[in-house]
């Protein structure tokens, strides 16, 4: 298992969240129809999205960008 820490600025959270949702939707179809071996990737993306939701946007990196 790989543990990755991502630091996000508040304005970057929404685009990332939309990308994760799109990837999850795509993989749901792909895993179901063509490649059940990708189920691990699908669950990892869901966990990432859920972790971002649990943090709440206002709690993710409040420091100004360089």
SVG drawing of the C-alpha trace seen along z (x, -y; Angstrom):
<svg xmlns="http://www.w3.org/2000/svg" viewBox="-21 -34 27 43">
<polyline fill="none" stroke="black" stroke-width="0.4" points="0.0,0.0 1.2,-3.5 0.5,-6.3 0.4,-9.7 -0.2,-13.1 -1.7,-15.8 -1.8,-19.4 -4.5,-21.4 -5.5,-25.0 -9.2,-25.7 -9.7,-26.8 -8.2,-23.5 -10.5,-21.2 -13.6,-21.6 -11.8,-20.8 -10.1,-17.8 -13.4,-16.6 -15.0,-16.9 -12.2,-14.9 -12.4,-12.2 -16.1,-11.9 -15.7,-11.6 -12.9,-9.0 -15.1,-7.0 -18.1,-7.1 -15.9,-6.0 -14.3,-3.2 -17.6,-1.9 -18.7,-1.2 -15.3,0.1 -14.9,2.4 -18.4,3.7 -18.3,4.4 -14.7,5.0 -12.0,5.3 -13.0,6.4 -9.3,6.4 -9.5,2.6 -11.8,2.7 -8.9,1.8 -8.2,-1.4 -11.9,-2.2 -12.0,-1.7 -8.8,-3.8 -10.4,-6.7 -13.5,-6.5 -11.5,-6.5 -9.6,-9.6 -12.8,-11.4 -14.3,-10.4 -11.2,-11.6 -11.4,-15.0 -15.1,-15.2 -14.3,-14.4 -11.7,-17.1 -14.1,-19.8 -12.9,-22.4 -12.1,-25.0 -9.7,-22.7 -7.5,-22.0 -4.3,-24.1 -5.1,-27.7 -1.6,-29.2 -1.3,-31.5 0.3,-30.2 3.9,-31.1"/>
</svg>
